[in-house]
């Protein structure tokens, strides 16, 4: 029955086009996702030059061990479907860039607290998932930390705490008006 169906040239060509189209679509989609997950892409918008300058002053950019965490490492989930959801949600950022909502340093500063709160809420909801891709209590050399850091990390580990609860403003400047 199926063999007879496949003998029809229209069905056969439709199947070939469908298989090839699906393959090209999947490969193309993954290429686009990979490209939009690069530092170059993330910082290509004019308004991202402000957080980029802050990032370049941070330990996540340059440090003694030579490990660098870029924008996607901290701001984009590493697994599907969360990664796809983040990409769709990023459309508002593209819209904001096109509309000029944060194109000057003054406009950027005006929106900084709102943007930071949005990112912090996302990190809180995921219990600092992206941070924990690199940072793990079990892998920390607690004995080499300062007394306060050692105590705070130990408390956080016992209470199920996570990074963003204490480490706001690690890479980017704290927004004016933040009370925390």
N, CA and C atoms as an extended XYZ file, in Angstrom:
540
Properties=species:S:1:pos:R:3:atomname:S:1:resname:S:1:resid:I:1 pbc="F F F"
N         0.818       -1.192        0.000 N   UNK     1
C         0.000        0.000        0.000 CA  UNK     1
C         0.862        1.257        0.000 C   UNK     1
N         1.797        1.346        0.958 N   UNK     2
C         2.672        2.517        1.022 CA  UNK     2
C         3.568        2.558       -0.210 C   UNK     2
N         4.058        1.409       -0.641 N   UNK     3
C         4.929        1.363       -1.820 CA  UNK     3
C         4.204        1.919       -3.043 C   UNK     3
N         2.959        1.548       -3.217 N   UNK     4
C         2.168        2.072       -4.335 CA  UNK     4
C         2.018        3.585       -4.237 C   UNK     4
N         1.852        4.052       -3.043 N   UNK     5
C         1.712        5.483       -2.796 CA  UNK     5
C         2.995        6.206       -3.193 C   UNK     5
N         4.165        5.605       -2.877 N   UNK     6
C         5.455        6.224       -3.195 CA  UNK     6
C         5.802        6.153       -4.678 C   UNK     6
N         5.119        5.305       -5.445 N   UNK     7
C         5.364        5.220       -6.886 CA  UNK     7
C         4.869        6.479       -7.603 C   UNK     7
N         3.967        7.185       -6.981 N   UNK     8
C         3.450        8.427       -7.563 CA  UNK     8
C         4.561        9.478       -7.533 C   UNK     8
N         4.992       10.036       -8.690 N   UNK     9
C         6.088       11.007       -8.737 CA  UNK     9
C         5.813       12.243       -7.883 C   UNK     9
N         4.594       12.716       -7.844 N   UNK    10
C         4.272       13.901       -7.035 CA  UNK    10
C         4.491       13.647       -5.556 C   UNK    10
N         4.076       12.485       -5.101 N   UNK    11
C         4.263       12.121       -3.693 CA  UNK    11
C         5.748       11.967       -3.387 C   UNK    11
N         6.470       11.294       -4.296 N   UNK    12
C         7.907       11.064       -4.099 CA  UNK    12
C         8.645       12.399       -4.010 C   UNK    12
N         8.382       13.319       -4.941 N   UNK    13
C         9.043       14.621       -4.926 CA  UNK    13
C         8.631       15.424       -3.694 C   UNK    13
N         7.385       15.310       -3.318 N   UNK    14
C         6.916       16.006       -2.111 CA  UNK    14
C         7.647       15.512       -0.876 C   UNK    14
N         7.847       14.200       -0.815 N   UNK    15
C         8.567       13.607        0.311 CA  UNK    15
C        10.019       14.072        0.320 C   UNK    15
N        10.668       14.068       -0.850 N   UNK    16
C        12.066       14.505       -0.950 CA  UNK    16
C        12.188       15.972       -0.540 C   UNK    16
N        11.321       16.810       -1.086 N   UNK    17
C        11.348       18.241       -0.746 CA  UNK    17
C        11.090       18.427        0.747 C   UNK    17
N        10.162       17.667        1.300 N   UNK    18
C         9.865       17.763        2.726 CA  UNK    18
C        11.051       17.388        3.597 C   UNK    18
N        11.718       16.276        3.257 N   UNK    19
C        12.874       15.825        4.042 CA  UNK    19
C        14.020       16.830        3.921 C   UNK    19
N        14.337       17.238        2.688 N   UNK    20
C        15.432       18.200        2.475 CA  UNK    20
C        15.090       19.538        3.136 C   UNK    20
N        13.842       19.986        2.978 N   UNK    21
C        13.419       21.246        3.586 CA  UNK    21
C        13.518       21.221        5.100 C   UNK    21
N        13.118       20.122        5.689 N   UNK    22
C        13.209       19.982        7.137 CA  UNK    22
C        14.665       20.027        7.585 C   UNK    22
N        15.542       19.312        6.878 N   UNK    23
C        16.968       19.300        7.208 CA  UNK    23
C        17.556       20.703        7.106 C   UNK    23
N        17.288       21.388        5.996 N   UNK    24
C        17.813       22.751        5.795 CA  UNK    24
C        17.248       23.684        6.869 C   UNK    24
N        15.974       23.533        7.194 N   UNK    25
C        15.362       24.360        8.227 CA  UNK    25
C        15.995       24.158        9.588 C   UNK    25
N        16.215       22.921        9.962 N   UNK    26
C        16.814       22.623       11.268 CA  UNK    26
C        18.243       23.155       11.331 C   UNK    26
N        19.025       22.889       10.287 N   UNK    27
C        20.412       23.376       10.259 CA  UNK    27
C        20.428       24.906       10.279 C   UNK    27
N        19.584       25.521        9.436 N   UNK    28
C        19.528       26.983        9.385 CA  UNK    28
C        19.124       27.591       10.713 C   UNK    28
N        18.134       26.993       11.350 N   UNK    29
C        17.675       27.472       12.646 CA  UNK    29
C        18.806       27.413       13.671 C   UNK    29
N        19.527       26.292       13.708 N   UNK    30
C        20.630       26.152       14.664 CA  UNK    30
C        21.764       27.128       14.375 C   UNK    30
N        22.008       27.424       13.102 N   UNK    31
C        23.031       28.417       12.748 CA  UNK    31
C        22.616       29.796       13.272 C   UNK    31
N        21.347       30.151       13.083 N   UNK    32
C        20.850       31.450       13.559 CA  UNK    32
C        20.942       31.524       15.084 C   UNK    32
N        20.510       30.477       15.772 N   UNK    33
C        20.584       30.470       17.238 CA  UNK    33
C        22.035       30.598       17.694 C   UNK    33
N        22.939       29.869       17.067 N   UNK    34
C        24.360       29.943       17.442 CA  UNK    34
C        24.906       31.346       17.201 C   UNK    34
N        24.550       31.947       16.078 N   UNK    35
C        25.047       33.298       15.766 CA  UNK    35
C        24.526       34.329       16.761 C   UNK    35
N        23.266       34.204       17.143 N   UNK    36
C        22.705       35.187       18.080 CA  UNK    36
C        23.153       34.923       19.516 C   UNK    36
N        23.926       33.892       19.734 N   UNK    37
C        24.465       33.572       21.053 CA  UNK    37
C        25.949       33.914       21.148 C   UNK    37
N        26.389       34.922       20.424 N   UNK    38
C        27.792       35.332       20.467 CA  UNK    38
C        27.909       36.722       21.082 C   UNK    38
N        29.059       37.012       21.649 N   UNK    39
C        29.321       38.351       22.198 CA  UNK    39
C        29.203       39.400       21.102 C   UNK    39
N        29.704       39.070       19.920 N   UNK    40
C        29.683       40.024       18.815 CA  UNK    40
C        28.248       40.421       18.487 C   UNK    40
N        27.356       39.456       18.438 N   UNK    41
C        25.962       39.756       18.146 CA  UNK    41
C        25.336       40.540       19.297 C   UNK    41
N        25.542       40.061       20.516 N   UNK    42
C        24.922       40.701       21.678 CA  UNK    42
C        25.303       42.170       21.801 C   UNK    42
N        26.528       42.505       21.450 N   UNK    43
C        27.002       43.871       21.639 CA  UNK    43
C        27.008       44.675       20.338 C   UNK    43
N        26.369       44.158       19.299 N   UNK    44
C        26.370       44.860       18.015 CA  UNK    44
C        25.428       46.064       18.005 C   UNK    44
N        24.459       46.082       18.890 N   UNK    45
C        23.550       47.231       18.969 CA  UNK    45
C        24.256       48.376       19.695 C   UNK    45
N        24.000       49.594       19.247 N   UNK    46
C        24.624       50.775       19.832 CA  UNK    46
C        24.395       50.849       21.338 C   UNK    46
N        23.172       50.594       21.771 N   UNK    47
C        22.840       50.739       23.191 CA  UNK    47
C        23.558       49.714       24.073 C   UNK    47
N        24.048       48.634       23.502 N   UNK    48
C        24.752       47.634       24.302 CA  UNK    48
C        26.207       48.024       24.557 C   UNK    48
N        26.651       49.140       23.975 N   UNK    49
C        28.010       49.615       24.250 CA  UNK    49
C        28.132       50.054       25.712 C   UNK    49
N        27.034       50.466       26.347 N   UNK    50
C        27.084       50.900       27.746 CA  UNK    50
C        27.323       49.718       28.692 C   UNK    50
N        26.521       48.657       28.603 N   UNK    51
C        26.821       47.514       29.482 CA  UNK    51
C        28.118       46.806       29.088 C   UNK    51
N        28.505       46.890       27.808 N   UNK    52
C        29.763       46.273       27.373 CA  UNK    52
C        30.947       46.939       28.071 C   UNK    52
N        30.916       48.257       28.187 N   UNK    53
C        32.004       48.973       28.862 CA  UNK    53
C        32.110       48.541       30.323 C   UNK    53
N        30.973       48.349       30.991 N   UNK    54
C        30.980       47.888       32.379 CA  UNK    54
C        31.518       46.458       32.467 C   UNK    54
N        31.059       45.625       31.562 N   UNK    55
C        31.483       44.223       31.536 CA  UNK    55
C        33.002       44.124       31.385 C   UNK    55
N        33.584       44.984       30.538 N   UNK    56
C        35.030       44.932       30.298 CA  UNK    56
C        35.848       45.317       31.521 C   UNK    56
N        35.219       45.885       32.532 N   UNK    57
C        35.898       46.225       33.785 CA  UNK    57
C        35.740       45.112       34.821 C   UNK    57
N        34.954       44.097       34.483 N   UNK    58
C        34.612       43.073       35.468 CA  UNK    58
C        35.543       41.870       35.421 C   UNK    58
N        35.476       41.105       36.487 N   UNK    59
C        36.231       39.863       36.606 CA  UNK    59
C        35.739       38.810       35.614 C   UNK    59
N        34.505       38.925       35.164 N   UNK    60
C        33.988       37.973       34.184 CA  UNK    60
C        34.621       38.181       32.806 C   UNK    60
N        35.189       39.360       32.567 N   UNK    61
C        35.833       39.657       31.278 CA  UNK    61
C        37.321       39.308       31.314 C   UNK    61
N        38.022       39.820       32.300 N   UNK    62
C        39.469       39.599       32.399 CA  UNK    62
C        39.791       39.223       33.840 C   UNK    62
N        40.562       38.140       34.002 N   UNK    63
C        40.854       37.666       35.345 CA  UNK    63
C        42.155       36.876       35.352 C   UNK    63
N        42.569       36.485       36.519 N   UNK    64
C        43.861       35.807       36.671 CA  UNK    64
C        43.906       34.424       36.034 C   UNK    64
N        42.770       33.765       35.894 N   UNK    65
C        42.767       32.408       35.347 CA  UNK    65
C        42.461       32.359       33.849 C   UNK    65
N        42.108       33.501       33.257 N   UNK    66
C        41.882       33.555       31.809 CA  UNK    66
C        40.591       32.930       31.327 C   UNK    66
N        39.618       32.797       32.207 N   UNK    67
C        38.319       32.254       31.808 CA  UNK    67
C        37.364       33.434       31.650 C   UNK    67
N        36.691       33.481       30.515 N   UNK    68
C        35.794       34.593       30.248 CA  UNK    68
C        34.356       34.109       30.098 C   UNK    68
N        33.456       34.785       30.801 N   UNK    69
C        32.023       34.524       30.644 CA  UNK    69
C        31.453       35.685       29.849 C   UNK    69
N        30.829       35.378       28.725 N   UNK    70
C        30.253       36.418       27.882 CA  UNK    70
C        28.776       36.607       28.141 C   UNK    70
N        28.179       37.558       27.439 N   UNK    71
C        26.744       37.872       27.610 CA  UNK    71
C        25.868       36.616       27.586 C   UNK    71
N        25.993       35.761       26.564 N   UNK    72
C        25.110       34.587       26.506 CA  UNK    72
C        25.311       33.617       27.670 C   UNK    72
N        26.522       33.569       28.221 N   UNK    73
C        26.768       32.659       29.341 CA  UNK    73
C        25.910       33.017       30.549 C   UNK    73
N        25.679       34.309       30.739 N   UNK    74
C        24.922       34.769       31.900 CA  UNK    74
C        23.458       35.068       31.606 C   UNK    74
N        23.170       35.474       30.384 N   UNK    75
C        21.822       35.962       30.080 CA  UNK    75
C        20.977       35.031       29.222 C   UNK    75
N        21.536       33.927       28.753 N   UNK    76
C        20.770       33.019       27.891 CA  UNK    76
C        20.858       31.604       28.456 C   UNK    76
N        19.708       30.965       28.672 N   UNK    77
C        19.743       29.574       29.140 CA  UNK    77
C        20.522       28.700       28.153 C   UNK    77
N        21.115       27.660       28.653 N   UNK    78
C        21.955       26.806       27.817 CA  UNK    78
C        21.215       25.607       27.238 C   UNK    78
N        19.978       25.384       27.665 N   UNK    79
C        19.247       24.201       27.212 CA  UNK    79
C        17.896       24.588       26.611 C   UNK    79
N        17.430       23.719       25.711 N   UNK    80
C        16.102       23.886       25.122 CA  UNK    80
C        15.067       23.353       26.114 C   UNK    80
N        13.893       23.853       26.192 N   UNK    81
C        13.265       24.914       25.413 CA  UNK    81
C        13.511       26.305       25.984 C   UNK    81
N        14.163       26.375       27.165 N   UNK    82
C        14.386       27.675       27.803 CA  UNK    82
C        15.173       28.635       26.912 C   UNK    82
N        16.139       28.104       26.164 N   UNK    83
C        16.926       28.923       25.258 CA  UNK    83
C        16.019       29.561       24.203 C   UNK    83
N        15.104       28.788       23.649 N   UNK    84
C        14.203       29.314       22.622 CA  UNK    84
C        13.263       30.366       23.191 C   UNK    84
N        12.787       30.141       24.390 N   UNK    85
C        11.909       31.117       25.038 CA  UNK    85
C        12.658       32.426       25.242 C   UNK    85
N        13.915       32.336       25.675 N   UNK    86
C        14.728       33.541       25.871 CA  UNK    86
C        14.938       34.285       24.557 C   UNK    86
N        15.136       33.553       23.481 N   UNK    87
C        15.324       34.188       22.168 CA  UNK    87
C        14.058       34.928       21.736 C   UNK    87
N        12.910       34.329       21.961 N   UNK    88
C        11.647       34.986       21.605 CA  UNK    88
C        11.449       36.234       22.476 C   UNK    88
N        11.735       36.105       23.760 N   UNK    89
C        11.575       37.236       24.668 CA  UNK    89
C        12.535       38.375       24.325 C   UNK    89
N        13.673       38.058       23.729 N   UNK    90
C        14.655       39.081       23.358 CA  UNK    90
C        14.148       39.988       22.242 C   UNK    90
N        13.070       39.597       21.600 N   UNK    91
C        12.500       40.431       20.540 CA  UNK    91
C        12.143       41.817       21.070 C   UNK    91
N        11.745       41.919       22.343 N   UNK    92
C        11.415       43.223       22.920 CA  UNK    92
C        12.659       44.104       22.978 C   UNK    92
N        13.835       43.494       23.180 N   UNK    93
C        15.081       44.262       23.204 CA  UNK    93
C        15.408       44.803       21.815 C   UNK    93
N        15.173       43.982       20.801 N   UNK    94
C        15.386       44.423       19.414 CA  UNK    94
C        14.424       45.571       19.103 C   UNK    94
N        13.173       45.418       19.513 N   UNK    95
C        12.180       46.473       19.321 CA  UNK    95
C        12.631       47.762       20.020 C   UNK    95
N        13.082       47.641       21.260 N   UNK    96
C        13.560       48.800       22.019 CA  UNK    96
C        14.730       49.479       21.347 C   UNK    96
N        15.616       48.684       20.775 N   UNK    97
C        16.773       49.247       20.054 CA  UNK    97
C        16.299       50.008       18.820 C   UNK    97
N        15.416       49.397       18.049 N   UNK    98
C        14.902       50.033       16.827 CA  UNK    98
C        14.166       51.331       17.156 C   UNK    98
N        13.391       51.312       18.232 N   UNK    99
C        12.599       52.489       18.613 CA  UNK    99
C        13.430       53.549       19.343 C   UNK    99
N        14.680       53.212       19.703 N   UNK   100
C        15.558       54.185       20.355 CA  UNK   100
C        15.278       54.396       21.834 C   UNK   100
N        14.665       53.410       22.498 N   UNK   101
C        14.307       53.559       23.913 CA  UNK   101
C        15.513       53.727       24.825 C   UNK   101
N        16.662       53.188       24.432 N   UNK   102
C        17.852       53.275       25.302 CA  UNK   102
C        19.087       53.662       24.499 C   UNK   102
N        18.920       54.482       23.467 N   UNK   103
C        20.037       54.742       22.562 CA  UNK   103
C        21.053       55.746       23.089 C   UNK   103
N        20.710       56.561       24.063 N   UNK   104
C        21.675       57.499       24.627 CA  UNK   104
C        22.014       57.053       26.052 C   UNK   104
N        23.156       57.479       26.563 N   UNK   105
C        23.482       57.125       27.951 CA  UNK   105
C        22.396       57.568       28.942 C   UNK   105
N        21.771       58.704       28.687 N   UNK   106
C        20.726       59.197       29.583 CA  UNK   106
C        19.488       58.291       29.543 C   UNK   106
N        19.068       57.904       28.341 N   UNK   107
C        17.916       57.007       28.210 CA  UNK   107
C        18.228       55.633       28.804 C   UNK   107
N        19.459       55.181       28.594 N   UNK   108
C        19.865       53.887       29.144 CA  UNK   108
C        19.784       53.924       30.674 C   UNK   108
N        20.319       54.983       31.272 N   UNK   109
C        20.295       55.114       32.733 CA  UNK   109
C        18.863       55.198       33.254 C   UNK   109
N        17.989       55.856       32.494 N   UNK   110
C        16.589       55.980       32.894 CA  UNK   110
C        15.923       54.605       32.972 C   UNK   110
N        16.321       53.679       32.092 N   UNK   111
C        15.722       52.340       32.042 CA  UNK   111
C        16.517       51.275       32.793 C   UNK   111
N        17.713       51.631       33.264 N   UNK   112
C        18.624       50.641       33.868 CA  UNK   112
C        17.974       49.857       35.005 C   UNK   112
N        17.314       50.518       35.934 N   UNK   113
C        16.725       49.823       37.076 CA  UNK   113
C        15.642       48.855       36.617 C   UNK   113
N        14.794       49.270       35.681 N   UNK   114
C        13.738       48.394       35.156 CA  UNK   114
C        14.344       47.167       34.487 C   UNK   114
N        15.379       47.395       33.661 N   UNK   115
C        16.023       46.266       32.968 CA  UNK   115
C        16.696       45.340       33.972 C   UNK   115
N        17.380       45.920       34.962 N   UNK   116
C        18.066       45.103       35.968 CA  UNK   116
C        17.072       44.270       36.762 C   UNK   116
N        15.971       44.881       37.159 N   UNK   117
C        14.956       44.137       37.926 CA  UNK   117
C        14.407       42.971       37.111 C   UNK   117
N        14.245       43.173       35.813 N   UNK   118
C        13.738       42.101       34.942 CA  UNK   118
C        14.737       40.940       34.908 C   UNK   118
N        16.020       41.262       34.755 N   UNK   119
C        17.058       40.221       34.716 CA  UNK   119
C        17.173       39.534       36.074 C   UNK   119
N        17.152       40.304       37.149 N   UNK   120
C        17.245       39.718       38.493 CA  UNK   120
C        16.071       38.801       38.777 C   UNK   120
N        14.875       39.198       38.355 N   UNK   121
C        13.693       38.349       38.575 CA  UNK   121
C        13.834       37.034       37.822 C   UNK   121
N        14.346       37.110       36.601 N   UNK   122
C        14.553       35.882       35.818 CA  UNK   122
C        15.580       34.989       36.513 C   UNK   122
N        16.670       35.588       36.993 N   UNK   123
C        17.703       34.807       37.682 CA  UNK   123
C        17.168       34.234       38.987 C   UNK   123
N        16.347       34.993       39.675 N   UNK   124
C        15.745       34.514       40.919 CA  UNK   124
C        14.831       33.323       40.625 C   UNK   124
N        14.033       33.441       39.573 N   UNK   125
C        13.092       32.373       39.221 CA  UNK   125
C        13.807       31.077       38.835 C   UNK   125
N        15.004       31.185       38.296 N   UNK   126
C        15.750       29.991       37.885 CA  UNK   126
C        16.825       29.615       38.903 C   UNK   126
N        16.795       30.281       40.062 N   UNK   127
C        17.789       30.050       41.112 CA  UNK   127
C        19.209       30.179       40.569 C   UNK   127
N        19.437       31.253       39.813 N   UNK   128
C        20.754       31.583       39.258 CA  UNK   128
C        21.309       30.456       38.383 C   UNK   128
N        20.439       29.835       37.615 N   UNK   129
C        20.816       28.688       36.780 CA  UNK   129
C        22.036       28.978       35.900 C   UNK   129
N        22.033       30.125       35.224 N   UNK   130
C        23.158       30.420       34.333 CA  UNK   130
C        24.440       30.635       35.121 C   UNK   130
N        24.360       31.259       36.290 N   UNK   131
C        25.558       31.421       37.134 CA  UNK   131
C        26.123       30.050       37.511 C   UNK   131
N        25.188       29.151       37.883 N   UNK   132
C        25.597       27.838       38.379 CA  UNK   132
C        26.156       26.930       37.281 C   UNK   132
N        26.039       27.351       36.018 N   UNK   133
C        26.722       26.594       34.959 CA  UNK   133
C        28.233       26.649       35.159 C   UNK   133
N        28.706       27.717       35.794 N   UNK   134
C        30.145       27.869       36.047 CA  UNK   134
C        30.487       27.823       37.536 C   UNK   134
N        29.620       28.362       38.379 N   UNK   135
C        29.900       28.478       39.814 CA  UNK   135
C        29.129       27.412       40.581 C   UNK   135
N        29.829       26.669       41.423 N   UNK   136
C        29.216       25.600       42.198 CA  UNK   136
C        29.819       25.616       43.593 C   UNK   136
N        28.970       25.639       44.610 N   UNK   137
C        29.469       25.637       45.984 CA  UNK   137
C        30.465       24.501       46.212 C   UNK   137
N        30.167       23.334       45.663 N   UNK   138
C        31.013       22.156       45.874 CA  UNK   138
C        32.421       22.341       45.300 C   UNK   138
N        32.553       23.191       44.291 N   UNK   139
C        33.856       23.382       43.643 CA  UNK   139
C        34.637       24.567       44.189 C   UNK   139
N        34.053       25.306       45.114 N   UNK   140
C        34.730       26.478       45.662 CA  UNK   140
C        35.807       26.063       46.658 C   UNK   140
N        36.902       26.790       46.627 N   UNK   141
C        37.967       26.592       47.600 CA  UNK   141
C        37.680       27.540       48.764 C   UNK   141
N        36.805       27.123       49.630 N   UNK   142
C        36.338       27.982       50.720 CA  UNK   142
C        37.480       28.484       51.592 C   UNK   142
N        38.480       27.645       51.808 N   UNK   143
C        39.607       28.030       52.662 CA  UNK   143
C        40.393       29.200       52.088 C   UNK   143
N        40.295       29.416       50.783 N   UNK   144
C        41.026       30.511       50.148 CA  UNK   144
C        40.190       31.781       50.018 C   UNK   144
N        38.929       31.716       50.448 N   UNK   145
C        38.073       32.896       50.419 CA  UNK   145
C        38.282       33.715       51.684 C   UNK   145
N        37.896       34.969       51.607 N   UNK   146
C        37.927       35.804       52.796 CA  UNK   146
C        36.946       35.268       53.827 C   UNK   146
N        37.102       35.722       55.063 N   UNK   147
C        36.272       35.211       56.163 CA  UNK   147
C        34.783       35.439       55.907 C   UNK   147
N        34.417       36.628       55.446 N   UNK   148
C        33.007       36.946       55.205 CA  UNK   148
C        32.455       36.110       54.048 C   UNK   148
N        33.196       36.014       52.950 N   UNK   149
C        32.733       35.234       51.796 CA  UNK   149
C        32.574       33.765       52.180 C   UNK   149
N        33.522       33.245       52.934 N   UNK   150
C        33.454       31.843       53.360 CA  UNK   150
C        32.199       31.610       54.194 C   UNK   150
N        31.909       32.524       55.123 N   UNK   151
C        30.728       32.402       55.986 CA  UNK   151
C        29.443       32.529       55.166 C   UNK   151
N        29.372       33.527       54.295 N   UNK   152
C        28.160       33.759       53.492 CA  UNK   152
C        27.898       32.596       52.541 C   UNK   152
N        28.939       32.087       51.881 N   UNK   153
C        28.761       30.964       50.960 CA  UNK   153
C        28.321       29.717       51.716 C   UNK   153
N        28.872       29.502       52.896 N   UNK   154
C        28.489       28.338       53.707 CA  UNK   154
C        27.018       28.453       54.118 C   UNK   154
N        26.600       29.644       54.554 N   UNK   155
C        25.195       29.864       54.929 CA  UNK   155
C        24.269       29.649       53.731 C   UNK   155
N        24.646       30.213       52.592 N   UNK   156
C        23.820       30.094       51.383 CA  UNK   156
C        23.674       28.628       50.977 C   UNK   156
N        24.763       27.907       51.058 N   UNK   157
C        24.716       26.497       50.683 CA  UNK   157
C        23.784       25.720       51.613 C   UNK   157
N        23.854       25.983       52.896 N   UNK   158
C        23.001       25.276       53.863 CA  UNK   158
C        21.528       25.632       53.688 C   UNK   158
N        21.254       26.897       53.336 N   UNK   159
C        19.875       27.374       53.230 CA  UNK   159
C        19.311       27.252       51.811 C   UNK   159
N        20.102       26.722       50.884 N   UNK   160
C        19.628       26.610       49.510 CA  UNK   160
C        19.656       27.928       48.757 C   UNK   160
N        20.513       28.823       49.197 N   UNK   161
C        20.637       30.119       48.529 CA  UNK   161
C        21.349       29.987       47.194 C   UNK   161
N        21.298       31.058       46.424 N   UNK   162
C        21.964       31.053       45.122 CA  UNK   162
C        22.521       32.430       44.807 C   UNK   162
N        23.274       32.508       43.747 N   UNK   163
C        24.143       33.642       43.412 CA  UNK   163
C        23.483       35.015       43.436 C   UNK   163
N        22.393       35.215       42.682 N   UNK   164
C        21.827       36.545       42.484 CA  UNK   164
C        21.296       37.155       43.776 C   UNK   164
N        21.055       36.332       44.774 N   UNK   165
C        20.553       36.866       46.041 CA  UNK   165
C        21.566       37.799       46.699 C   UNK   165
N        22.840       37.586       46.457 N   UNK   166
C        23.877       38.437       47.050 CA  UNK   166
C        24.728       39.175       46.012 C   UNK   166
N        24.771       38.662       44.804 N   UNK   167
C        25.727       39.176       43.833 CA  UNK   167
C        25.129       40.027       42.717 C   UNK   167
N        24.202       40.907       43.054 N   UNK   168
C        23.717       41.885       42.070 CA  UNK   168
C        24.836       42.906       41.872 C   UNK   168
N        24.996       43.375       40.674 N   UNK   169
C        26.013       44.398       40.432 CA  UNK   169
C        27.428       43.863       40.335 C   UNK   169
N        27.593       42.578       40.107 N   UNK   170
C        28.932       41.999       39.985 CA  UNK   170
C        29.586       42.402       38.664 C   UNK   170
N        28.821       42.386       37.598 N   UNK   171
C        29.354       42.700       36.277 CA  UNK   171
C        28.938       44.093       35.828 C   UNK   171
N        27.696       44.446       36.067 N   UNK   172
C        27.174       45.742       35.646 CA  UNK   172
C        26.956       46.631       36.864 C   UNK   172
N        27.078       47.928       36.651 N   UNK   173
C        26.909       48.879       37.748 CA  UNK   173
C        25.497       48.771       38.325 C   UNK   173
N        25.398       49.025       39.603 N   UNK   174
C        24.085       49.029       40.258 CA  UNK   174
C        23.295       50.227       39.745 C   UNK   174
N        22.038       50.010       39.437 N   UNK   175
C        21.201       51.116       38.944 CA  UNK   175
C        20.968       52.173       40.023 C   UNK   175
N        20.915       53.412       39.587 N   UNK   176
C        20.571       54.483       40.498 CA  UNK   176
C        19.151       54.246       41.001 C   UNK   176
N        18.929       54.429       42.278 N   UNK   177
C        17.607       54.226       42.829 CA  UNK   177
C        17.378       52.824       43.371 C   UNK   177
N        18.353       51.937       43.199 N   UNK   178
C        18.189       50.575       43.720 CA  UNK   178
C        18.310       50.596       45.233 C   UNK   178
N        17.362       49.973       45.886 N   UNK   179
C        17.401       49.840       47.333 CA  UNK   179
C        17.302       48.360       47.652 C   UNK   179
N        18.394       47.785       48.088 N   UNK   180
C        18.366       46.358       48.351 CA  UNK   180
C        19.343       45.943       49.402 C   UNK   180
